[in-house]
Amino acid sequence: MNDGSDSRIDYDEVGSGPTVVMVPGSCSTGAAWRPIIAQWTSRFRCVTTSLLGYGGTSEHRTAATADIAQEVEVVETVIGRAGRPVHLVGHSFGGLVALAVALRKPDLLHSLTILEAPAPEILRRCGEDDHYRSFRQMSSAYVSAFQAGQSDAIAAMIDFYGGPGTFAAWPPRVRDYAIATTAANLMDWSCAYGFDLTPALLARISVPVLVAYGELSHPAPQRANELLGRSIPGGRITVIPGAAHFMIATHAREVAQLVAEHIDRTLSASSIEAAAR
């Protein structure tokens, strides 16, 4: 789809039923959601996209201008075409962008699901210095390695999330795509650190929110997502047994069930409220 300028934004949809807009993370495209969508067997109308610099979505950020608001505009455009309000689901950096959408335009959403967002700033704001330092040490080393010409510098970031050996275990085409999109991923990290999350800001969220993270994920993103869920009024927090960060691929059945249950709860609550009016 075209956003009215020369920019392109990935847009695909399949199925029928309540509309679910699904935002993938860094180094990924809407195709990452296929294992989840397959679990639902056309239960929902699933709309997928890709963030800036991935898939067919144009990149217009620079290292100097990167801001999460630019990503929010992409998702808002997709929701506009899909027809609002929607159930918004985001994984990894897509989850952080989805959270920013909920803060800026809550009227676009019926519900929000965040699947292990990289949210280092909530750690800093809540005094979780050790966990915040873990993020910073990883990303600083990553940037330094890339600037020094290490072509697979992104491997250390992937292993931070998935555990040692995760990147090496990926199929060659997946590794190659991650390497090819490293520059975009570095801007994603700039956006994440520039997103000043505080408990007071999160307390403004008014839509039903589910936050999930993996049982085997790195402790720093685990704690960050726990703080997100605790800071959002009525937020639900779920730990996915046996899963790490790349849960939408490794634990598709469990993730699909969690998201569907969250959507069903939201729809049921809306029906009860409508009947009471």
C-alpha positions as CSV (number, residue, x, y, z in Angstrom):
1,M,0.0,0.0,0.0
2,N,1.0,3.6,-0.5
3,D,0.7,6.1,2.4
4,G,0.0,9.1,0.1
5,S,3.7,9.9,-0.5
6,D,6.3,7.9,-2.4
7,S,6.6,5.6,0.6
8,R,5.4,2.0,0.6
9,I,3.9,0.1,3.6
10,D,3.4,-3.7,3.6
11,Y,-0.2,-4.7,4.0
12,D,-1.6,-8.2,3.8
13,E,-4.8,-9.6,5.1
14,V,-6.4,-13.0,5.4
15,G,-9.4,-14.6,7.1
16,S,-12.6,-13.1,8.5
17,G,-14.0,-12.1,11.9
18,P,-12.7,-9.5,14.4
19,T,-9.8,-7.6,12.9
20,V,-6.4,-8.3,14.4
21,V,-3.5,-6.1,13.2
22,M,-0.2,-7.9,13.8
23,V,3.1,-6.0,14.0
24,P,6.4,-8.0,13.7
25,G,9.7,-7.1,15.3
26,S,13.0,-6.0,13.9
27,C,14.7,-8.0,11.1
28,S,11.3,-9.4,10.3
29,T,8.2,-9.0,8.1
30,G,4.5,-9.8,8.3
31,A,5.4,-13.4,7.2
32,A,6.6,-14.0,10.8
33,W,3.0,-14.2,11.9
34,R,2.1,-17.2,9.6
35,P,2.6,-19.8,12.4
36,I,0.1,-17.8,14.6
37,I,-2.4,-17.2,11.9
38,A,-2.3,-20.9,10.9
39,Q,-3.4,-21.8,14.5
40,W,-6.5,-19.7,14.2
41,T,-7.9,-21.3,11.0
42,S,-9.6,-18.2,9.8
43,R,-11.1,-17.3,13.2
44,F,-9.9,-13.7,12.8
45,R,-9.4,-11.2,10.0
46,C,-5.6,-11.0,10.3
47,V,-3.8,-7.9,8.9
48,T,0.0,-8.0,8.8
49,T,2.6,-5.4,8.0
50,S,6.3,-4.7,8.3
51,L,8.0,-1.8,10.1
52,L,10.3,0.8,8.5
53,G,13.2,-0.7,6.6
54,Y,11.8,-4.3,6.5
55,G,10.0,-6.2,3.9
56,G,8.4,-3.8,1.4
57,T,8.0,-1.0,3.9
58,S,10.1,2.0,2.9
59,E,12.8,3.3,5.2
60,H,12.8,7.1,5.6
61,R,14.6,7.4,9.0
62,T,18.2,8.4,9.4
63,A,20.5,7.8,12.4
64,A,19.9,11.5,13.4
65,T,16.1,11.5,13.0
66,A,15.0,8.1,14.1
67,D,12.0,8.3,16.4
68,I,9.4,5.8,17.4
69,A,6.7,8.3,16.3
70,Q,7.7,7.5,12.7
71,E,6.9,3.8,13.3
72,V,3.6,4.7,15.0
73,E,2.6,6.5,11.8
74,V,3.2,3.3,9.8
75,V,0.9,1.3,12.1
76,E,-1.7,4.0,12.2
77,T,-1.8,4.0,8.4
78,V,-2.3,0.2,8.4
79,I,-5.1,0.5,11.0
80,G,-6.7,3.2,8.9
81,R,-6.9,0.9,5.9
82,A,-8.0,-2.1,8.0
83,G,-10.8,-0.1,9.5
84,R,-10.7,0.9,13.2
85,P,-10.9,-0.1,15.9
86,V,-8.8,-3.2,15.9
87,H,-7.1,-5.7,18.2
88,L,-3.4,-4.8,18.0
89,V,-0.7,-7.4,18.5
90,G,3.0,-6.6,18.5
91,H,6.1,-8.8,19.0
92,S,9.5,-7.5,20.1
93,F,10.1,-4.0,18.7
94,G,6.6,-4.3,17.1
95,G,5.3,-4.6,20.6
96,L,7.0,-1.4,21.7
97,V,5.6,0.4,18.6
98,A,2.1,-1.0,19.4
99,L,2.4,0.3,22.9
100,A,3.2,3.8,21.5
101,V,0.1,3.6,19.3
102,A,-2.0,2.8,22.4
103,L,-0.6,5.9,24.1
104,R,-1.1,8.2,21.1
105,K,-4.4,7.0,19.6
106,P,-6.3,4.7,22.0
107,D,-9.5,5.2,20.0
108,L,-7.9,3.0,17.3
109,L,-7.8,0.0,19.5
110,H,-10.2,-2.6,21.0
111,S,-7.3,-4.3,22.8
112,L,-3.5,-4.5,22.8
113,T,-1.2,-7.5,23.2
114,I,2.5,-6.9,23.8
115,L,4.8,-9.9,23.3
116,E,8.1,-9.2,25.0
117,A,8.8,-5.6,23.9
118,P,12.3,-4.2,24.2
119,A,11.5,-1.5,26.8
120,P,14.8,-0.5,28.5
121,E,13.6,2.9,29.5
122,I,11.0,1.6,31.9
123,L,13.8,-0.2,33.7
124,R,15.8,3.1,34.0
125,R,12.8,5.0,35.2
126,C,12.0,2.3,37.8
127,G,15.5,2.2,39.2
128,E,16.3,-1.3,37.8
129,D,19.9,-0.3,37.1
130,D,21.4,-3.8,36.7
131,H,18.8,-4.8,34.1
132,Y,19.1,-1.5,32.3
133,R,22.9,-1.9,32.3
134,S,22.4,-5.3,30.6
135,F,20.5,-3.7,27.7
136,R,23.1,-0.9,27.4
137,Q,26.1,-3.2,27.5
138,M,24.7,-5.4,24.8
139,S,23.6,-2.6,22.5
140,S,26.9,-0.6,23.0
141,A,29.0,-3.7,22.1
142,Y,26.7,-4.3,19.1
143,V,27.1,-0.8,17.8
144,S,30.9,-0.9,18.3
145,A,31.2,-4.2,16.5
146,F,29.1,-3.0,13.5
147,Q,31.1,0.3,13.3
148,A,34.3,-1.7,13.3
149,G,33.2,-3.6,10.2
150,Q,31.9,-6.9,11.8
151,S,29.3,-8.0,9.3
152,D,27.5,-10.3,11.7
153,A,27.5,-7.9,14.6
154,I,23.8,-8.4,15.0
155,A,24.4,-12.0,16.1
156,A,25.3,-10.9,19.6
157,M,22.0,-9.0,19.9
158,I,20.0,-12.0,18.7
159,D,21.8,-14.3,21.2
160,F,21.1,-11.8,24.0
161,Y,17.4,-12.4,23.3
162,G,17.3,-16.0,22.3
163,G,20.3,-17.4,24.2
164,P,23.7,-18.4,23.1
165,G,23.8,-20.1,19.7
166,T,20.4,-18.8,18.6
167,F,21.7,-16.8,15.6
168,A,24.0,-19.7,14.4
169,A,21.0,-22.1,14.5
170,W,18.9,-19.9,12.2
171,P,18.6,-20.9,8.6
172,P,21.1,-19.2,6.3
173,R,18.5,-17.0,4.6
174,V,17.2,-15.8,8.0
175,R,20.7,-15.0,9.2
176,D,21.4,-13.2,5.9
177,Y,18.3,-11.1,6.2
178,A,19.2,-10.0,9.7
179,I,22.6,-9.0,8.6
180,A,21.2,-7.1,5.6
181,T,18.9,-5.2,7.9
182,T,21.3,-4.4,10.6
183,A,21.3,-0.6,9.9
184,A,17.5,-0.5,10.3
185,N,17.8,-2.5,13.5
186,L,20.3,0.0,15.0
187,M,17.8,2.7,14.3
188,D,15.1,0.6,16.1
189,W,17.4,0.6,19.2
190,S,17.7,4.3,18.9
191,C,13.9,4.6,18.9
192,A,13.6,2.3,21.9
193,Y,16.1,4.3,24.0
194,G,14.4,7.5,23.0
195,F,10.9,6.3,24.1
196,D,10.8,7.7,27.6
197,L,8.5,5.2,29.4
198,T,7.4,6.0,32.9
199,P,4.8,4.4,35.2
200,A,2.8,7.6,35.1
201,L,2.7,7.6,31.3
202,L,1.7,3.9,31.2
203,A,-1.1,4.6,33.7
204,R,-2.9,6.6,30.9
205,I,-3.5,3.5,28.8
206,S,-7.2,2.8,28.8
207,V,-7.5,-0.3,26.5
208,P,-7.3,-3.9,27.7
209,V,-3.7,-5.0,27.6
210,L,-2.0,-8.4,27.8
211,V,1.8,-8.5,28.2
212,A,3.6,-11.8,27.7
213,Y,7.2,-12.8,27.9
214,G,9.1,-16.1,27.7
215,E,10.1,-18.1,30.8
216,L,13.5,-18.6,29.3
217,S,14.1,-15.1,28.0
218,H,16.9,-12.9,29.3
219,P,16.1,-11.5,32.8
220,A,16.3,-7.8,31.6
221,P,13.5,-8.0,29.0
222,Q,11.5,-10.2,31.4
223,R,11.6,-7.6,34.1
224,A,10.9,-4.7,31.7
225,N,7.8,-6.4,30.5
226,E,6.7,-7.3,34.0
227,L,7.0,-3.6,34.8
228,L,4.9,-2.7,31.7
229,G,2.1,-5.0,32.8
230,R,2.1,-3.8,36.3
231,S,2.1,-0.1,35.3
232,I,-0.8,-0.4,32.9
233,P,-4.2,-0.2,34.7
234,G,-5.8,-3.7,34.5
235,G,-2.8,-5.0,32.6
236,R,-2.5,-8.8,32.5
237,I,0.9,-10.4,32.6
238,T,1.6,-13.9,31.3
239,V,4.8,-16.0,31.3
240,I,5.0,-18.5,28.4
241,P,6.5,-21.7,29.7
242,G,9.5,-23.0,27.9
243,A,9.6,-20.0,25.5
244,A,12.3,-17.4,24.9
245,H,12.1,-14.2,22.9
246,F,11.3,-15.7,19.5
247,M,8.1,-17.2,20.8
248,I,5.9,-16.5,17.8
249,A,8.0,-19.1,15.9
250,T,8.8,-21.6,18.6
251,H,5.6,-21.5,20.6
252,A,3.0,-20.5,18.0
253,R,0.2,-22.6,19.5
254,E,0.6,-21.2,23.0
255,V,0.9,-17.6,21.8
256,A,-2.1,-18.0,19.5
257,Q,-4.2,-19.3,22.3
258,L,-3.1,-16.4,24.7
259,V,-3.9,-13.8,22.1
260,A,-7.3,-15.3,21.2
261,E,-8.3,-15.6,24.8
262,H,-7.4,-11.9,25.4
263,I,-9.4,-10.9,22.4
264,D,-12.4,-13.0,23.5
265,R,-12.3,-11.5,27.0
266,T,-12.3,-8.0,25.5
267,L,-15.2,-8.8,23.2
268,S,-17.2,-10.4,26.0
269,A,-16.6,-7.4,28.3
270,S,-17.7,-5.0,25.5
271,S,-20.9,-7.0,24.9
272,I,-21.7,-6.9,28.6
273,E,-21.1,-3.2,28.7
274,A,-23.3,-2.6,25.6
275,A,-26.1,-4.7,27.1
276,A,-26.0,-2.7,30.4
277,R,-26.5,0.6,28.6
